[in-house]
Amino acid sequence: MTTLNNAFCTCGRALCVAGLVSVLGLCLPATVHSATMVGVAGSQAVGQDQQATQTEQAQAGGLHDPERSRERPERRDRARLVLSPAVSVGAPGEELRVRLFVVGARELLRLPATLHYDPQVVRVVSVRAGSAWKSGGKPTLMYDTSRPGELVVGLARLGREVTPITGGGEILQITFEAVAPGDTELALKRFALLGRGTQSQSVEARPAMVSVQ
């Protein structure tokens, strides 16, 4: 039995994997959802992943924050996270699908992210791994919607015999339900592109808008 702690840390709350027996369990606040698409990784590989994750938070500066990133000079080698479509329009009760794409990823294996939105305008219905994860080893996806207006996501490809994502592709699908008329920004506030090492790739995020009419 192997215990994996502090797998993802977002908005002051830990997304921690605990009790790896035959499936991965996620320690989250009361409302936790799991969309698991992976077999169990070997204990040695998980132990290495645990050590790397702990070091990331201590040495790599943790997650990126767009508000702080604006204060830093632009870098040409920076990856991008793009929510698409840029603008979604729907009526109350209608479902709207938003996709998260990565551009310029280098050996991506893990994505912790927090998405903010107005819960009076939309609510999260489901979250799925995107098509970029279909080959190279199935990922584990876990998410939390217990805090209104906030979606916390932990998406990881664990184990030795897995292939990182390099380049671009769809990494996440989020389905919202339009709740009431209004406009809301969908904004990634804290996120990281993590590989096997201890360093998070430099990355910026582009928001999207949803208009319910």
N, CA and C atoms as a LAMMPS dump frame, in Angstrom:
ITEM: TIMESTEP
0
ITEM: NUMBER OF ATOMS
639
ITEM: BOX BOUNDS ff ff ff
-5.0000000000000000e+02 5.0000000000000000e+02
-5.0000000000000000e+02 5.0000000000000000e+02
-5.0000000000000000e+02 5.0000000000000000e+02
ITEM: ATOMS id mol type element x y z
1 1 1 N 0.852 -1.197 0
2 1 2 C 0 0 0
3 1 3 C 0.88 1.235 0
4 2 1 N 0.648 2.127 -0.904
5 2 2 C 1.483 3.312 -1.042
6 2 3 C 0.633 4.554 -0.832
7 3 1 N 1.152 5.501 -0.092
8 3 2 C 0.418 6.731 0.181
9 3 3 C 1.05 7.878 -0.58
10 4 1 N 0.229 8.605 -1.33
11 4 2 C 0.721 9.747 -2.101
12 4 3 C 0.05 10.997 -1.58
13 5 1 N 0.852 11.919 -0.992
14 5 2 C 0.298 13.121 -0.397
15 5 3 C 0.718 14.341 -1.191
16 6 1 N -0.097 15.381 -1.08
17 6 2 C 0.202 16.678 -1.691
18 6 3 C 0.401 16.578 -3.195
19 7 1 N -0.494 15.842 -3.883
20 7 2 C -0.354 15.702 -5.326
21 7 3 C -0.597 17.02 -6.032
22 8 1 N -1.596 17.764 -5.62
23 8 2 C -1.875 19.051 -6.237
24 8 3 C -2.237 20.054 -5.15
25 9 1 N -1.761 21.296 -5.257
26 9 2 C -2.066 22.313 -4.253
27 9 3 C -2.64 23.52 -4.961
28 10 1 N -3.918 23.875 -4.702
29 10 2 C -4.533 25 -5.385
30 10 3 C -5.346 25.802 -4.405
31 11 1 N -5.174 27.178 -4.517
32 11 2 C -5.935 28.123 -3.706
33 11 3 C -5.862 27.778 -2.225
34 12 1 N -4.718 27.44 -1.731
35 12 2 C -4.548 27.171 -0.312
36 12 3 C -5.097 25.858 0.147
37 13 1 N -5.664 25.057 -0.76
38 13 2 C -6.211 23.753 -0.388
39 13 3 C -5.408 22.673 -1.072
40 14 1 N -5.145 21.591 -0.407
41 14 2 C -4.352 20.512 -0.998
42 14 3 C -5.256 19.522 -1.697
43 15 1 N -4.862 19.189 -2.937
44 15 2 C -5.463 18.045 -3.626
45 15 3 C -4.519 16.891 -3.338
46 16 1 N -4.86 16.013 -2.39
47 16 2 C -3.896 14.993 -1.97
48 16 3 C -4.413 13.61 -2.294
49 17 1 N -3.542 12.788 -2.849
50 17 2 C -3.894 11.41 -3.153
51 17 3 C -3.517 10.55 -1.969
52 18 1 N -4.485 9.815 -1.407
53 18 2 C -4.237 9.028 -0.211
54 18 3 C -4.779 7.64 -0.403
55 19 1 N -4.012 6.643 0.045
56 19 2 C -4.471 5.262 -0.003
57 19 3 C -4.491 4.7 -1.392
58 20 1 N -3.34 4.494 -1.978
59 20 2 C -3.277 3.917 -3.314
60 20 3 C -3.202 2.408 -3.168
61 21 1 N -4.362 1.732 -3.322
62 21 2 C -4.417 0.286 -3.199
63 21 3 C -4.687 -0.301 -4.578
64 22 1 N -5.893 -0.1 -5.059
65 22 2 C -6.182 -0.538 -6.421
66 22 3 C -6.666 0.604 -7.291
67 23 1 N -7.058 1.721 -6.649
68 23 2 C -7.41 2.923 -7.384
69 23 3 C -6.874 4.1 -6.608
70 24 1 N -6.842 5.28 -7.261
71 24 2 C -6.378 6.477 -6.592
72 24 3 C -7.543 7.144 -5.884
73 25 1 N -7.354 7.532 -4.6
74 25 2 C -8.371 8.257 -3.854
75 25 3 C -7.908 9.674 -3.654
76 26 1 N -8.789 10.65 -3.712
77 26 2 C -8.427 12.049 -3.576
78 26 3 C -9.047 12.635 -2.334
79 27 1 N -8.214 13.277 -1.491
80 27 2 C -8.69 13.926 -0.271
81 27 3 C -9.066 15.358 -0.605
82 28 1 N -10.358 15.656 -0.607
83 28 2 C -10.855 16.979 -0.941
84 28 3 C -11.968 17.34 0.025
85 29 1 N -12.467 18.6 -0.042
86 29 2 C -13.634 18.949 0.752
87 29 3 C -14.821 18.064 0.401
88 30 1 N -15.937 18.275 1.082
89 30 2 C -17.06 17.343 1.072
90 30 3 C -17.48 16.859 -0.3
91 31 1 N -17.562 17.759 -1.291
92 31 2 C -18.047 17.366 -2.603
93 31 3 C -16.873 17.096 -3.512
94 32 1 N -16.555 15.847 -3.747
95 32 2 C -15.435 15.513 -4.617
96 32 3 C -15.914 14.586 -5.713
97 33 1 N -15.434 14.82 -6.914
98 33 2 C -15.809 14.012 -8.051
99 33 3 C -14.563 13.341 -8.571
100 34 1 N -14.684 12.116 -9.031
101 34 2 C -13.54 11.421 -9.6
102 34 3 C -13.915 10.841 -10.945
103 35 1 N -13.115 11.192 -11.968
104 35 2 C -13.277 10.612 -13.294
105 35 3 C -11.977 9.902 -13.6
106 36 1 N -11.817 8.688 -13.12
107 36 2 C -10.549 7.985 -13.202
108 36 3 C -10.468 7.197 -14.497
109 37 1 N -9.344 7.364 -15.238
110 37 2 C -9.174 6.723 -16.524
111 37 3 C -7.839 5.988 -16.568
112 38 1 N -7.359 5.486 -15.428
113 38 2 C -6.001 4.967 -15.381
114 38 3 C -5.918 3.709 -14.564
115 39 1 N -4.974 2.827 -14.893
116 39 2 C -4.644 1.692 -14.052
117 39 3 C -3.706 2.148 -12.968
118 40 1 N -3.384 1.263 -12.009
119 40 2 C -2.554 1.653 -10.876
120 40 3 C -1.091 1.64 -11.265
121 41 1 N -0.391 2.716 -10.939
122 41 2 C 1.042 2.782 -11.221
123 41 3 C 1.799 1.984 -10.182
124 42 1 N 3.007 1.575 -10.52
125 42 2 C 3.842 0.812 -9.591
126 42 3 C 4.23 1.645 -8.402
127 43 1 N 4.472 1.007 -7.281
128 43 2 C 4.759 1.715 -6.051
129 43 3 C 6.028 2.546 -6.15
130 44 1 N 7.045 2.063 -6.841
131 44 2 C 8.278 2.813 -6.95
132 44 3 C 8.07 4.088 -7.748
133 45 1 N 7.316 3.997 -8.847
134 45 2 C 7.054 5.18 -9.667
135 45 3 C 6.245 6.201 -8.906
136 46 1 N 5.257 5.742 -8.12
137 46 2 C 4.433 6.663 -7.343
138 46 3 C 5.264 7.348 -6.275
139 47 1 N 6.18 6.592 -5.662
140 47 2 C 7.04 7.192 -4.649
141 47 3 C 7.9 8.289 -5.234
142 48 1 N 8.417 8.063 -6.438
143 48 2 C 9.204 9.084 -7.101
144 48 3 C 8.356 10.296 -7.425
145 49 1 N 7.119 10.056 -7.857
146 49 2 C 6.221 11.155 -8.181
147 49 3 C 5.888 11.972 -6.944
148 50 1 N 5.714 11.304 -5.799
149 50 2 C 5.437 11.988 -4.54
150 50 3 C 6.583 12.91 -4.174
151 51 1 N 7.808 12.399 -4.253
152 51 2 C 8.964 13.198 -3.892
153 51 3 C 9.104 14.404 -4.805
154 52 1 N 8.893 14.191 -6.113
155 52 2 C 8.999 15.29 -7.063
156 52 3 C 7.959 16.358 -6.795
157 53 1 N 6.721 15.951 -6.481
158 53 2 C 5.643 16.912 -6.235
159 53 3 C 5.914 17.753 -5.004
160 54 1 N 6.421 17.135 -3.941
161 54 2 C 6.744 17.87 -2.73
162 54 3 C 7.842 18.883 -3.001
163 55 1 N 8.828 18.496 -3.797
164 55 2 C 9.929 19.4 -4.116
165 55 3 C 9.454 20.555 -4.973
166 56 1 N 8.485 20.29 -5.904
167 56 2 C 7.958 21.337 -6.779
168 56 3 C 7.402 22.497 -5.975
169 57 1 N 6.587 22.177 -4.975
170 57 2 C 5.945 23.23 -4.219
171 57 3 C 6.948 24.011 -3.385
172 58 1 N 8.033 23.359 -2.971
173 58 2 C 9.031 24.028 -2.142
174 58 3 C 10.021 24.825 -2.976
175 59 1 N 10.389 24.324 -4.168
176 59 2 C 11.464 24.929 -4.934
177 59 3 C 10.997 25.665 -6.179
178 60 1 N 9.93 25.223 -6.804
179 60 2 C 9.559 25.79 -8.099
180 60 3 C 8.606 26.954 -7.986
181 61 1 N 8.263 27.346 -6.783
182 61 2 C 7.39 28.494 -6.623
183 61 3 C 5.925 28.167 -6.739
184 62 1 N 5.564 26.885 -6.79
185 62 2 C 4.166 26.489 -6.793
186 62 3 C 3.474 26.805 -8.098
187 63 1 N 2.231 27.306 -8.005
188 63 2 C 1.388 27.5 -9.176
189 63 3 C 1.531 28.904 -9.735
190 64 1 N 1.232 29.031 -11.021
191 64 2 C 1.249 30.333 -11.672
192 64 3 C -0.032 31.092 -11.338
193 65 1 N 0.1 32.401 -11.217
194 65 2 C -1.041 33.274 -10.967
195 65 3 C -1.017 34.369 -12.025
196 66 1 N -2.065 34.473 -12.873
197 66 2 C -2.063 35.47 -13.948
198 66 3 C -1.83 36.896 -13.469
199 67 1 N -2.365 37.256 -12.3
200 67 2 C -2.206 38.618 -11.815
201 67 3 C -0.744 38.92 -11.505
202 68 1 N -0.036 37.941 -10.961
203 68 2 C 1.388 38.134 -10.703
204 68 3 C 2.188 38.038 -11.985
205 69 1 N 1.735 37.196 -12.909
206 69 2 C 2.46 37.007 -14.16
207 69 3 C 2.5 38.288 -14.979
208 70 1 N 1.472 39.145 -14.846
209 70 2 C 1.459 40.395 -15.605
210 70 3 C 2.632 41.298 -15.232
211 71 1 N 3.142 41.119 -14.013
212 71 2 C 4.237 41.953 -13.549
213 71 3 C 5.588 41.468 -14.085
214 72 1 N 5.64 40.274 -14.683
215 72 2 C 6.876 39.714 -15.178
216 72 3 C 7.015 39.985 -16.662
217 73 1 N 8.258 40.131 -17.168
218 73 2 C 8.444 40.345 -18.611
219 73 3 C 7.986 39.137 -19.407
220 74 1 N 7.475 39.392 -20.628
221 74 2 C 6.997 38.31 -21.473
222 74 3 C 8.17 37.448 -21.944
223 75 1 N 7.937 36.149 -22.049
224 75 2 C 8.941 35.222 -22.518
225 75 3 C 8.421 34.492 -23.746
226 76 1 N 9.267 34.402 -24.772
227 76 2 C 8.846 33.782 -26.022
228 76 3 C 8.621 32.28 -25.868
229 77 1 N 9.305 31.662 -24.898
230 77 2 C 9.178 30.217 -24.73
231 77 3 C 8.036 29.839 -23.796
232 78 1 N 7.233 30.802 -23.421
233 78 2 C 6.131 30.545 -22.491
234 78 3 C 5.021 29.756 -23.171
235 79 1 N 4.536 28.726 -22.499
236 79 2 C 3.4 27.962 -23
237 79 3 C 2.103 28.735 -22.741
238 80 1 N 1.015 28.298 -23.387
239 80 2 C -0.274 28.97 -23.205
240 80 3 C -1.366 27.958 -22.91
241 81 1 N -2.276 28.347 -22.038
242 81 2 C -3.508 27.619 -21.788
243 81 3 C -4.646 28.475 -22.314
244 82 1 N -5.421 27.915 -23.241
245 82 2 C -6.45 28.69 -23.93
246 82 3 C -7.803 28.018 -23.76
247 83 1 N -8.776 28.75 -23.241
248 83 2 C -10.148 28.269 -23.131
249 83 3 C -10.89 28.588 -24.424
250 84 1 N -11.587 27.586 -24.966
251 84 2 C -12.282 27.753 -26.24
252 84 3 C -13.686 27.132 -26.177
253 85 1 N -14.686 27.801 -26.772
254 85 2 C -14.61 29.051 -27.518
255 85 3 C -14.355 30.247 -26.61
256 86 1 N -13.863 31.317 -27.216
257 86 2 C -13.57 32.521 -26.442
258 86 3 C -14.843 33.124 -25.866
259 87 1 N -15.956 32.98 -26.597
260 87 2 C -17.256 33.468 -26.118
261 87 3 C -18.304 32.385 -26.369
262 88 1 N -19.035 32.023 -25.332
263 88 2 C -20.141 31.06 -25.454
264 88 3 C -21.441 31.773 -25.11
265 89 1 N -22.471 31.506 -25.896
266 89 2 C -23.775 32.131 -25.679
267 89 3 C -24.825 31.038 -25.564
268 90 1 N -25.676 31.137 -24.548
269 90 2 C -26.723 30.139 -24.358
270 90 3 C -27.893 30.684 -23.582
271 91 1 N -28.93 29.871 -23.476
272 91 2 C -30.129 30.241 -22.736
273 91 3 C -30.162 29.462 -21.423
274 92 1 N -30.895 29.958 -20.414
275 92 2 C -31.007 29.229 -19.149
276 92 3 C -31.442 27.782 -19.363
277 93 1 N -30.763 26.858 -18.722
278 93 2 C -31.055 25.439 -18.866
279 93 3 C -30.24 24.749 -19.942
280 94 1 N -29.592 25.509 -20.798
281 94 2 C -28.798 24.937 -21.887
282 94 3 C -27.408 24.557 -21.392
283 95 1 N -26.85 23.482 -21.943
284 95 2 C -25.483 23.074 -21.602
285 95 3 C -24.493 23.671 -22.593
286 96 1 N -23.368 24.121 -22.066
287 96 2 C -22.326 24.746 -22.877
288 96 3 C -21.006 24.03 -22.602
289 97 1 N -20.33 23.598 -23.644
290 97 2 C -19.06 22.892 -23.478
291 97 3 C -17.899 23.833 -23.767
292 98 1 N -16.967 23.873 -22.836
293 98 2 C -15.764 24.694 -22.984
294 98 3 C -14.554 23.772 -22.928
295 99 1 N -13.625 23.965 -23.847
296 99 2 C -12.428 23.132 -23.917
297 99 3 C -11.198 23.939 -23.505
298 100 1 N -10.286 23.258 -22.824
299 100 2 C -9.022 23.88 -22.446
300 100 3 C -7.915 23.272 -23.304
301 101 1 N -7.232 24.132 -24.062
302 101 2 C -6.141 23.697 -24.928
303 101 3 C -4.807 24.186 -24.374
304 102 1 N -3.771 23.397 -24.596
305 102 2 C -2.417 23.82 -24.265
306 102 3 C -1.655 24.016 -25.567
307 103 1 N -0.809 25.036 -25.588
308 103 2 C 0.043 25.33 -26.739
309 103 3 C 1.473 25.471 -26.222
310 104 1 N 2.396 24.74 -26.832
311 104 2 C 3.8 24.871 -26.445
312 104 3 C 4.177 24.108 -25.186
313 105 1 N 3.468 23.02 -24.887
314 105 2 C 3.793 22.225 -23.705
315 105 3 C 5.088 21.445 -23.921
316 106 1 N 5.85 21.27 -22.84
317 106 2 C 7.064 20.473 -22.872
318 106 3 C 6.957 19.353 -21.841
319 107 1 N 6.774 18.133 -22.298
320 107 2 C 6.737 16.949 -21.44
321 107 3 C 5.749 17.11 -20.283
322 108 1 N 4.522 17.46 -20.635
323 108 2 C 3.457 17.652 -19.646
324 108 3 C 2.934 16.314 -19.136
325 109 1 N 2.955 16.145 -17.817
326 109 2 C 2.397 14.956 -17.174
327 109 3 C 1.325 15.293 -16.148
328 110 1 N 1.364 16.497 -15.592
329 110 2 C 0.419 16.851 -14.535
330 110 3 C -0.072 18.278 -14.693
331 111 1 N -1.365 18.46 -14.475
332 111 2 C -1.981 19.784 -14.559
333 111 3 C -2.837 20.032 -13.321
334 112 1 N -2.375 20.83 -12.36
335 112 2 C -3.264 21.343 -11.321
336 112 3 C -3.771 22.714 -11.76
337 113 1 N -5.049 22.989 -11.581
338 113 2 C -5.606 24.262 -12.03
339 113 3 C -6.86 24.604 -11.234
340 114 1 N -7.116 25.897 -11.123
341 114 2 C -8.338 26.4 -10.496
342 114 3 C -9.018 27.37 -11.452
343 115 1 N -10.281 27.099 -11.767
344 115 2 C -11.057 27.931 -12.68
345 115 3 C -12.127 28.679 -11.894
346 116 1 N -12.19 29.994 -12.088
347 116 2 C -13.2 30.817 -11.422
348 116 3 C -14.29 31.228 -12.406
349 117 1 N -15.533 31.317 -11.892
350 117 2 C -16.686 31.701 -12.703
351 117 3 C -17.769 32.213 -11.765
352 118 1 N -18.816 32.803 -12.34
353 118 2 C -19.933 33.311 -11.528
354 118 3 C -20.968 32.2 -11.368
355 119 1 N -21.16 31.67 -10.158
356 119 2 C -22.101 30.564 -9.965
357 119 3 C -23.56 30.974 -10.135
358 120 1 N -23.839 32.268 -10.18
359 120 2 C -25.206 32.716 -10.424
360 120 3 C -25.553 32.696 -11.904
361 121 1 N -24.522 32.547 -12.748
362 121 2 C -24.736 32.536 -14.194
363 121 3 C -24.613 31.123 -14.761
364 122 1 N -23.606 30.371 -14.301
365 122 2 C -23.395 29.004 -14.788
366 122 3 C -23.013 28.094 -13.63
367 123 1 N -23.165 26.792 -13.845
368 123 2 C -22.68 25.798 -12.891
369 123 3 C -21.991 24.678 -13.654
370 124 1 N -21.044 24.02 -13.001
371 124 2 C -20.305 22.928 -13.635
372 124 3 C -21.153 21.663 -13.609
373 125 1 N -21.298 21.027 -14.762
374 125 2 C -22.038 19.775 -14.882
375 125 3 C -21.088 18.584 -14.888
376 126 1 N -20.03 18.665 -15.685
377 126 2 C -19.078 17.554 -15.773
378 126 3 C -17.712 18.065 -16.218
379 127 1 N -16.69 17.273 -15.918
380 127 2 C -15.316 17.58 -16.316
381 127 3 C -14.704 16.297 -16.862
382 128 1 N -14.053 16.383 -18.025
383 128 2 C -13.445 15.206 -18.648
384 128 3 C -12.055 15.548 -19.159
385 129 1 N -11.181 14.537 -19.205
386 129 2 C -9.866 14.707 -19.811
387 129 3 C -10.034 14.917 -21.312
388 130 1 N -9.199 15.768 -21.898
389 130 2 C -9.286 16.059 -23.318
390 130 3 C -8.614 15.013 -24.186
391 131 1 N -8.732 15.201 -25.493
392 131 2 C -8.254 14.212 -26.458
393 131 3 C -6.737 14.08 -26.484
394 132 1 N -6.008 15.073 -25.973
395 132 2 C -4.542 15.002 -25.974
396 132 3 C -4.013 13.887 -25.092
397 133 1 N -4.863 13.374 -24.171
398 133 2 C -4.434 12.329 -23.243
399 133 3 C -4.784 10.92 -23.739
400 134 1 N -5.35 10.788 -24.916
401 134 2 C -5.848 9.479 -25.352
402 134 3 C -4.741 8.467 -25.64
403 135 1 N -3.56 8.94 -26.029
404 135 2 C -2.454 8.023 -26.292
405 135 3 C -1.283 8.373 -25.385
406 136 1 N -0.522 7.334 -24.999
407 136 2 C 0.644 7.564 -24.162
408 136 3 C 0.435 7.238 -22.704
409 137 1 N -0.702 6.656 -22.358
410 137 2 C -0.987 6.328 -20.965
411 137 3 C -2.185 7.099 -20.463
412 138 1 N -3.185 6.387 -19.977
413 138 2 C -4.426 7.04 -19.545
414 138 3 C -4.202 7.856 -18.267
415 139 1 N -4.833 9.034 -18.192
416 139 2 C -4.635 9.894 -17.023
417 139 3 C -5.674 9.654 -15.925
418 140 1 N -5.39 10.191 -14.767
419 140 2 C -6.359 10.256 -13.681
420 140 3 C -6.845 11.695 -13.566
421 141 1 N -8.154 11.872 -13.541
422 141 2 C -8.757 13.199 -13.416
423 141 3 C -9.61 13.24 -12.158
424 142 1 N -9.383 14.234 -11.321
425 142 2 C -10.199 14.443 -10.139
426 142 3 C -10.498 15.935 -10.019
427 143 1 N -11.718 16.25 -9.566
428 143 2 C -12.071 17.659 -9.468
429 143 3 C -13.016 17.917 -8.314
430 144 1 N -13.057 19.173 -7.888
431 144 2 C -13.841 19.579 -6.73
432 144 3 C -14.638 20.837 -7.06
433 145 1 N -15.946 20.802 -6.789
434 145 2 C -16.812 21.966 -7.023
435 145 3 C -17.516 22.401 -5.74
436 146 1 N -16.957 22.046 -4.588
437 146 2 C -17.644 22.321 -3.329
438 146 3 C -17.704 23.81 -2.991
439 147 1 N -16.801 24.6 -3.534
440 147 2 C -16.823 26.037 -3.283
441 147 3 C -17.501 26.734 -4.459
442 148 1 N -18.623 27.446 -4.246
443 148 2 C -19.346 28.087 -5.35
444 148 3 C -18.442 29.01 -6.163
445 149 1 N -18.528 28.861 -7.476
446 149 2 C -17.756 29.725 -8.354
447 149 3 C -16.316 29.304 -8.544
448 150 1 N -15.975 28.097 -8.083
449 150 2 C -14.591 27.657 -8.19
450 150 3 C -14.526 26.176 -8.551
451 151 1 N -13.807 25.864 -9.612
452 151 2 C -13.567 24.482 -10.02
453 151 3 C -12.086 24.189 -9.828
454 152 1 N -11.783 23.227 -8.966
455 152 2 C -10.4 22.811 -8.724
456 152 3 C -10.176 21.484 -9.432
457 153 1 N -9.166 21.436 -10.276
458 153 2 C -8.897 20.256 -11.096
459 153 3 C -7.507 19.714 -10.822
460 154 1 N -7.407 18.387 -10.741
461 154 2 C -6.119 17.709 -10.698
462 154 3 C -6.103 16.639 -11.774
463 155 1 N -5.224 16.787 -12.757
464 155 2 C -5.155 15.86 -13.884
465 155 3 C -3.718 15.384 -13.994
466 156 1 N -3.497 14.046 -13.975
467 156 2 C -2.125 13.531 -13.956
468 156 3 C -2.004 12.222 -14.706
469 157 1 N -0.862 12.041 -15.317
470 157 2 C -0.483 10.775 -15.939
471 157 3 C 0.685 10.238 -15.111
472 158 1 N 0.433 9.156 -14.357
473 158 2 C 1.395 8.649 -13.397
474 158 3 C 2.044 7.355 -13.87
475 159 1 N 3.235 7.108 -13.376
476 159 2 C 3.919 5.855 -13.677
477 159 3 C 5.112 6.047 -14.589
478 160 1 N 5.924 5.001 -14.7
479 160 2 C 7.12 5.062 -15.531
480 160 3 C 6.809 4.928 -17.019
481 161 1 N 5.928 4.02 -17.355
482 161 2 C 5.657 3.703 -18.758
483 161 3 C 4.562 4.602 -19.321
484 162 1 N 4.76 5.909 -19.202
485 162 2 C 3.802 6.862 -19.759
486 162 3 C 4.559 7.858 -20.618
487 163 1 N 3.845 8.477 -21.54
488 163 2 C 4.453 9.436 -22.455
489 163 3 C 3.939 10.843 -22.151
490 164 1 N 4.821 11.805 -21.935
491 164 2 C 4.376 13.184 -21.693
492 164 3 C 3.771 13.802 -22.943
493 165 1 N 2.989 14.844 -22.749
494 165 2 C 2.423 15.606 -23.856
495 165 3 C 3.396 16.722 -24.212
496 166 1 N 3.801 16.771 -25.459
497 166 2 C 4.674 17.835 -25.945
498 166 3 C 4.023 18.483 -27.156
499 167 1 N 3.976 19.801 -27.131
500 167 2 C 3.324 20.527 -28.216
501 167 3 C 1.984 21.063 -27.78
502 168 1 N 0.938 20.797 -28.566
503 168 2 C -0.381 21.335 -28.25
504 168 3 C -1.461 20.278 -28.312
505 169 1 N -2.629 20.635 -27.784
506 169 2 C -3.76 19.727 -27.825
507 169 3 C -4.795 20.071 -26.779
508 170 1 N -5.924 19.376 -26.876
509 170 2 C -7.021 19.576 -25.926
510 170 3 C -6.738 18.749 -24.667
511 171 1 N -6.649 19.402 -23.527
512 171 2 C -6.325 18.674 -22.301
513 171 3 C -7.499 18.566 -21.325
514 172 1 N -8.556 19.343 -21.536
515 172 2 C -9.686 19.291 -20.609
516 172 3 C -10.968 19.72 -21.309
517 173 1 N -12.077 19.059 -20.936
518 173 2 C -13.408 19.455 -21.402
519 173 3 C -14.283 19.737 -20.18
520 174 1 N -14.916 20.887 -20.159
521 174 2 C -15.786 21.268 -19.048
522 174 3 C -17.166 21.581 -19.603
523 175 1 N -18.176 20.938 -19.055
524 175 2 C -19.549 21.209 -19.459
525 175 3 C -20.233 22.021 -18.375
526 176 1 N -20.764 23.164 -18.764
527 176 2 C -21.5 24.041 -17.855
528 176 3 C -22.987 23.993 -18.19
529 177 1 N -23.809 24.282 -17.212
530 177 2 C -25.23 24.538 -17.444
531 177 3 C -25.489 26.012 -17.215
532 178 1 N -26.156 26.655 -18.167
533 178 2 C -26.541 28.047 -18.001
534 178 3 C -27.636 28.133 -16.936
535 179 1 N -27.424 28.954 -15.924
536 179 2 C -28.351 29.03 -14.789
537 179 3 C -29.331 30.185 -14.932
538 180 1 N -28.805 31.375 -15.174
539 180 2 C -29.653 32.568 -15.24
540 180 3 C -28.992 33.601 -16.147
541 181 1 N -29.779 34.543 -16.708
542 181 2 C -29.205 35.563 -17.591
543 181 3 C -28.082 36.34 -16.915
544 182 1 N -27.06 36.599 -17.693
545 182 2 C -25.913 37.34 -17.181
546 182 3 C -24.661 36.952 -17.94
547 183 1 N -23.566 37.638 -17.624
548 183 2 C -22.277 37.361 -18.239
549 183 3 C -21.275 36.967 -17.16
550 184 1 N -20.391 36.052 -17.499
551 184 2 C -19.346 35.659 -16.561
552 184 3 C -18.062 35.351 -17.309
553 185 1 N -16.954 35.704 -16.696
554 185 2 C -15.648 35.334 -17.227
555 185 3 C -15.262 33.98 -16.655
556 186 1 N -14.698 33.139 -17.502
557 186 2 C -14.102 31.879 -17.063
558 186 3 C -12.604 32.121 -17.018
559 187 1 N -12.034 32.143 -15.824
560 187 2 C -10.644 32.545 -15.676
561 187 3 C -9.858 31.529 -14.863
562 188 1 N -8.734 31.091 -15.422
563 188 2 C -7.808 30.245 -14.686
564 188 3 C -6.967 31.134 -13.784
565 189 1 N -7.078 30.924 -12.487
566 189 2 C -6.389 31.784 -11.523
567 189 3 C -5.079 31.192 -11.02
568 190 1 N -5.039 29.862 -10.838
569 190 2 C -3.808 29.22 -10.378
570 190 3 C -3.657 27.904 -11.141
571 191 1 N -2.486 27.695 -11.716
572 191 2 C -2.304 26.546 -12.595
573 191 3 C -0.82 26.289 -12.782
574 192 1 N -0.499 25.101 -13.289
575 192 2 C 0.893 24.748 -13.561
576 192 3 C 0.947 23.641 -14.591
577 193 1 N 2.009 23.614 -15.379
578 193 2 C 2.302 22.532 -16.3
579 193 3 C 3.525 21.806 -15.746
580 194 1 N 3.307 20.585 -15.258
581 194 2 C 4.362 19.859 -14.553
582 194 3 C 4.748 18.584 -15.289
583 195 1 N 6.032 18.272 -15.271
584 195 2 C 6.538 17.041 -15.861
585 195 3 C 7.11 16.145 -14.781
586 196 1 N 8.165 15.423 -15.103
587 196 2 C 8.789 14.538 -14.126
588 196 3 C 9.746 15.285 -13.209
589 197 1 N 10.21 16.434 -13.631
590 197 2 C 11.169 17.187 -12.842
591 197 3 C 10.523 17.999 -11.743
592 198 1 N 11.28 18.941 -11.221
593 198 2 C 10.81 19.741 -10.093
594 198 3 C 10.426 21.153 -10.517
595 199 1 N 10.397 21.409 -11.811
596 199 2 C 10.162 22.761 -12.286
597 199 3 C 8.872 22.848 -13.088
598 200 1 N 8.076 23.857 -12.804
599 200 2 C 6.873 24.115 -13.579
600 200 3 C 7.238 24.944 -14.8
601 201 1 N 6.73 24.538 -15.957
602 201 2 C 6.999 25.284 -17.182
603 201 3 C 6.352 26.653 -17.115
604 202 1 N 7.031 27.666 -17.635
605 202 2 C 6.464 29.004 -17.692
606 202 3 C 5.23 28.986 -18.58
607 203 1 N 4.108 29.519 -18.084
608 203 2 C 2.845 29.403 -18.811
609 203 3 C 1.944 30.586 -18.519
610 204 1 N 1.169 30.998 -19.51
611 204 2 C 0.156 32.032 -19.337
612 204 3 C -1.193 31.468 -19.744
613 205 1 N -2.265 32.081 -19.265
614 205 2 C -3.613 31.567 -19.531
615 205 3 C -4.503 32.658 -20.105
616 206 1 N -5.346 32.253 -21.057
617 206 2 C -6.308 33.174 -21.644
618 206 3 C -7.716 32.834 -21.171
619 207 1 N -8.469 33.796 -20.672
620 207 2 C -9.821 33.521 -20.188
621 207 3 C -10.815 33.399 -21.327
622 208 1 N -12.043 33.046 -20.978
623 208 2 C -13.151 32.999 -21.928
624 208 3 C -14.354 33.669 -21.28
625 209 1 N -15.377 33.918 -22.077
626 209 2 C -16.598 34.547 -21.585
627 209 3 C -17.796 33.654 -21.894
628 210 1 N -18.781 33.697 -20.977
629 210 2 C -20.053 33.027 -21.194
630 210 3 C -21.165 34.055 -20.998
631 211 1 N -22.053 34.124 -21.968
632 211 2 C -23.188 35.035 -21.898
633 211 3 C -24.48 34.207 -21.923
634 212 1 N -25.265 34.341 -20.872
635 212 2 C -26.557 33.642 -20.791
636 212 3 C -27.651 34.677 -21.044
637 213 1 N -28.495 34.388 -22.042
638 213 2 C -29.493 35.375 -22.467
639 213 3 C -30.903 34.793 -22.413
